[in-house]
Amino acid sequence: MQTHLSEYLPLAALILFLGFLAVLFWRGNYKIGAYIVQISAALFLSSAFGFGLYALSVVMVTTLIFRGSQEFLMFNAVVSQAIGATIGFAIIKRFGTSENLVSLKEVAISLILGIIGGYIGFNLFKDATFAADFVTNANSVAGAYFGAVIMGNSILIVGGLVNVLRNREP
């Protein structure tokens, strides 16, 4: 079955439209373009660090010490994703905002919110069927990822939104 270039036309139009909106927001008075870039970078770094830590801990710790332990899988997924979200939050808060500093209190709050969000997501997505059905616990790990990344970066998301609404740099 061959695909024709006309099938990609709606996707190309959507990408061009989103690019146009990004330029409008970037050049606008509310600095929402910088806010979008800031949140995107935080989510990317949180994802990279979270899955990196999860993969390292699964390979190094789970297979050697806690083989077959369902409780450690939950603990491992939640904590590694929450730590990754906290690292992503701290890097962007320090180097990507106009404040140029991150306090220990904000890091602790981000870690706690990441753990809470990861635990909620792990249990909420446990019975979902949208991830790889052939991988054991893939839905739960995906839920832990989504919960930890969203809750761990919520301080940055809310603080940046408040700054944008006050017409300050995010």
N, C-alpha and C positions, 0 to 999 in steps of 0.2 A: 504494500500500500504506500503510495507516494504522497508526500505532503506538498502543498502548493504554497507559494509565498503569500497568497491572499489570505491564508488561514492565520498568518501572523499579523495582519493589518490591525485588528482590534488591540492586540497587545502593544504594538508600536504606537498606536494612537494614545493608549492609556499612559505609556511611558512618557511620551511627549507632553501630554496634558499635565502629568504630575511634575515634570521638569519645569513647565511653565509656571505652575503654582508655586513651586519651590523658589523660582527666581522672583516672583512677585512677593512672596513672604520675606525672602532674604533682603530685598530692596525696600521693603515697607518700613513703616515707623515703629512697629511693635517688636522688631527683632525676633520674630517667631522662627525665622530660618535658622538662626544660631541655636535656638532652643531645640529645634528638630534635629540638627546635627549633633548637639550635645546628648540628647536622649538616645539617638541612634548609636553613637559611639559608646555610650554606657552599656546599652544592651548587647552590642557586639563584644565588648571586652568582658562583660559578665558571662556571656555564653562561652567564650573561648576559655576563660579561666575555670568556669564551673565544669565544663565537660572535660577539660584537661585534667583537673584534679580528680574528677570522677573516674576517668579512664585509668589514671595512674593508681588510684586506690583500689580499683577493681582488680587490676593486674597484679599489683604488689601485695596487697593486704588480704583481699577476699579469697583469692585462690590459695594462698599459703596458710592462713590462720583460720578464717571463718568460712570454710567451704560449705555451701548449702544452707547458710543461716539466713532466714528471711528477715529476722530482726536487724541483722547487721546490714543487709541490703538497704532497708529503709533508712537506717541511721546514716549509712555511707552516702546514699543519694541525696538526702536532705542536707546534711552538713557540707558535703563538697559543693553542691550547688549554691548554698547560702554563703560559703566562703568566697566562691567565685563572684557572686553578685556583690559582695562587700568590697572585694578588690577592684572590680570594675567601677563601682560607685566612688571609691576613694580616689582612684586615678583621675577620673573625670572631674570630680569635685575639686581636686587640687590643681590640675593643669588645664581644665576646660572651662572653668567659670571665672568670673571677674573677681571673686573673693580670694582665690589662690591659696586657700588653706582648708584643711579638713580637721575637725577636732576628734579627739578620742571618743567623745560622747556620741558624735554622729556615726562613727564607725561601729560602735557598740549597738546603737539603735538599728543601724542597717543590718548588722549580723543577726540580731534578735528577730527583726521583722522578716529577714530572709529565711531563718529557721522555721518561724511560724508559717510563712507562706509556703515553704517547701513541704512541711508536714501536711498542711491542708491540701495542697495539690497532689501529694503522693496518695493520700487517702481518697480524695475526690475522683481521681482518674484511675483508681485501681480496677474498676469494673468497666471502664470504657473500652471500646473496640475499634478505635480509629488508628492506632499505631500498628506496628508489626506484630501480627498475631503469632508468628513463628518464633519470636524472641520472648523469653519469659520475663515478665515484669517490665516490658518496654513502656506500657501505658503509665505505670506508676512513676518511673523515672522521668518520663516526659511531663507528668503532672508536677513532680518535685521541681523540675527545671522551670516551668512556667510560674509556679507560685513563688519560688525563691527569687527569680529575676525581677518579677513585677513588684513584689513586696520589698525586696532588698534595695531597689532603686526608687522606691516611692518618695523618699525624702528629696531626691534630686528632681523627680518629676513634679512634685507639688511645689517645691521651692522655686524651680525654674518657671513654672506657670504663674506663680505669684509675682515674680520679677517681670515677666512679660506683660502681665495685666497692669502693673505699675509703670510700664514703659521704661524699665531699666534693663541693663544687659543681663541675660540669664546666667 
